[in-house]
């Protein structure tokens, strides 16, 4: 099955997300506990939430934003 340009673009977006997460992980050791907590809360409240999008993709249903 050939991959469409849209699918490749979406995979590139995932690569961008992964690169951003690697930068975050690399800086965690330099953050205070308060900063870690604040960042964690901020990430959890982001909309759409990464894990929620992943779950909806795995279920095969529409992913509304």
MIDOSE-1310 file (N, C-alpha, C; in nm, 2 decimals, decimal comma, always signed):
residues 65
xxxx	+0,09/-0,12/+0,00/+0,00/+0,00/+0,00/+0,09/+0,12/+0,00; +0,07/+0,21/-0,10/+0,15/+0,33/-0,10/+0,11/+0,43/+0,01; +0,21/+0,51/+0,05/+0,19/+0,61/+0,16/+0,16/+0,74/+0,09; +0,05/+0,80/+0,13/+0,01/+0,93/+0,07/+0,10/+1,05/+0,13
xxxx	+0,10/+1,15/+0,06/+0,18/+1,27/+0,10/+0,13/+1,32/+0,23; -0,01/+1,31/+0,26/-0,06/+1,36/+0,38/-0,01/+1,27/+0,50; +0,00/+1,14/+0,48/+0,05/+1,05/+0,58/+0,20/+1,08/+0,61; +0,28/+1,11/+0,51/+0,42/+1,14/+0,53/+0,43/+1,27/+0,61
xxxx	+0,35/+1,37/+0,57/+0,35/+1,50/+0,65/+0,31/+1,48/+0,79; +0,21/+1,40/+0,82/+0,17/+1,37/+0,96/+0,29/+1,30/+1,03; +0,36/+1,21/+0,97/+0,47/+1,14/+1,03/+0,59/+1,24/+1,06; +0,60/+1,34/+0,97/+0,70/+1,44/+0,99/+0,66/+1,53/+1,12
xxxx	+0,53/+1,55/+1,13/+0,49/+1,62/+1,25/+0,52/+1,55/+1,38; +0,51/+1,41/+1,37/+0,54/+1,33/+1,49/+0,69/+1,34/+1,52; +0,77/+1,34/+1,41/+0,92/+1,36/+1,43/+0,95/+1,49/+1,50; +0,88/+1,59/+1,46/+0,89/+1,72/+1,53/+0,86/+1,72/+1,68
xxxx	+0,75/+1,65/+1,70/+0,71/+1,63/+1,84/+0,81/+1,56/+1,92; +0,86/+1,45/+1,86/+0,96/+1,37/+1,93/+1,09/+1,45/+1,96; +1,13/+1,53/+1,86/+1,25/+1,62/+1,88/+1,23/+1,72/+1,99; +1,11/+1,77/+2,00/+1,08/+1,87/+2,11/+1,08/+1,79/+2,24
xxxx	+1,02/+1,67/+2,25/+1,02/+1,60/+2,37/+1,17/+1,56/+2,42; +1,25/+1,53/+2,32/+1,39/+1,50/+2,35/+1,46/+1,62/+2,41; +1,43/+1,74/+2,36/+1,49/+1,87/+2,42/+1,43/+1,89/+2,56; +1,31/+1,86/+2,58/+1,25/+1,87/+2,72/+1,32/+1,77/+2,81
xxxx	+1,33/+1,65/+2,77/+1,39/+1,54/+2,85/+1,53/+1,58/+2,89; +1,61/+1,63/+2,79/+1,75/+1,67/+2,82/+1,76/+1,78/+2,92; +1,66/+1,86/+2,93/+1,66/+1,98/+3,03/+1,60/+1,95/+3,16; +1,53/+1,84/+3,18/+1,47/+1,80/+3,31/+1,57/+1,80/+3,42
xxxx	+1,69/+1,75/+3,41/+1,78/+1,75/+3,52/+1,82/+1,89/+3,57; +1,80/+1,99/+3,49/+1,84/+2,12/+3,53/+1,72/+2,20/+3,58; +1,61/+2,14/+3,59/+1,49/+2,21/+3,64/+1,47/+2,19/+3,78; +1,41/+2,29/+3,85/+1,37/+2,27/+3,99/+1,24/+2,18/+4,00
xxxx	+1,21/+2,13/+4,11/+1,09/+2,05/+4,13/+0,97/+2,13/+4,09; +0,97/+2,26/+4,13/+0,86/+2,35/+4,10/+0,84/+2,36/+3,95; +0,95/+2,38/+3,88/+0,94/+2,40/+3,73/+0,90/+2,27/+3,67; +0,94/+2,15/+3,72/+0,90/+2,02/+3,66/+0,75/+2,01/+3,68
xxxx	+0,70/+2,04/+3,80/+0,56/+2,03/+3,82/+0,48/+2,12/+3,73; +0,52/+2,24/+3,72/+0,45/+2,34/+3,64/+0,45/+2,29/+3,49; +0,56/+2,24/+3,44/+0,57/+2,20/+3,30/+0,48/+2,08/+3,28; +0,48/+1,98/+3,38/+0,40/+1,87/+3,37/+0,25/+1,90/+3,36
xxxx	+0,21/+1,99/+3,45/+0,07/+2,04/+3,44/+0,04/+2,10/+3,31; +0,13/+2,19/+3,26/+0,11/+2,26/+3,14/+0,09/+2,16/+3,02; +0,18/+2,06/+3,02/+0,17/+1,96/+2,91/+0,04/+1,88/+2,92; +0,00/+1,84/+3,05/-0,12/+1,76/+3,06/-0,25/+1,84/+3,02
xxxx	-0,24/+1,97/+3,04/-0,36/+2,05/+3,00/-0,36/+2,09/+2,86; -0,25/+2,06/+2,78/-0,25/+2,10/+2,64/-0,36/+2,04/+2,57; -0,41/+2,11/+2,47/-0,52/+2,06/+2,39/-0,49/+2,07/+2,24; -0,49/+1,96/+2,17/-0,52/+1,82/+2,21/-0,40/+1,76/+2,29
xxxx	-0,44/+1,67/+2,38/-0,34/+1,60/+2,46/-0,29/+1,48/+2,38; -0,15/+1,47/+2,37/-0,09/+1,37/+2,29/-0,14/+1,23/+2,31; -0,16/+1,18/+2,43/-0,20/+1,05/+2,46/-0,35/+1,03/+2,41; -0,43/+1,13/+2,43/-0,57/+1,12/+2,38/-0,58/+1,11/+2,23
xxxx	-0,49/+1,18/+2,16/-0,49/+1,17/+2,01/-0,45/+1,03/+1,97; -0,34/+0,98/+2,04/-0,29/+0,84/+2,01/-0,40/+0,74/+2,03; -0,47/+0,75/+2,15/-0,58/+0,65/+2,18/-0,69/+0,66/+2,07; -0,72/+0,78/+2,02/-0,83/+0,79/+1,92/-0,78/+0,73/+1,79
xxxx	-0,65/+0,75/+1,76/-0,60/+0,69/+1,63/-0,61/+0,54/+1,64; -0,57/+0,48/+1,76/-0,57/+0,34/+1,77/-0,70/+0,28/+1,77; -0,81/+0,35/+1,81/-0,94/+0,30/+1,80/-1,00/+0,31/+1,66; -0,94/+0,39/+1,58/-0,98/+0,41/+1,44/-1,09/+0,51/+1,42
xxxx	-1,13/+0,57/+1,52/-1,24/+0,67/+1,51/-1,19/+0,81/+1,47; -1,28/+0,90/+1,44/-1,23/+1,03/+1,41/-1,16/+1,10/+1,52; -1,06/+1,18/+1,49/-0,99/+1,26/+1,59/-1,03/+1,40/+1,58; -1,12/+1,44/+1,67/-1,17/+1,58/+1,67/-1,08/+1,66/+1,75
x	-1,05/+1,79/+1,71/-0,97/+1,88/+1,79/-1,05/+1,99/+1,84
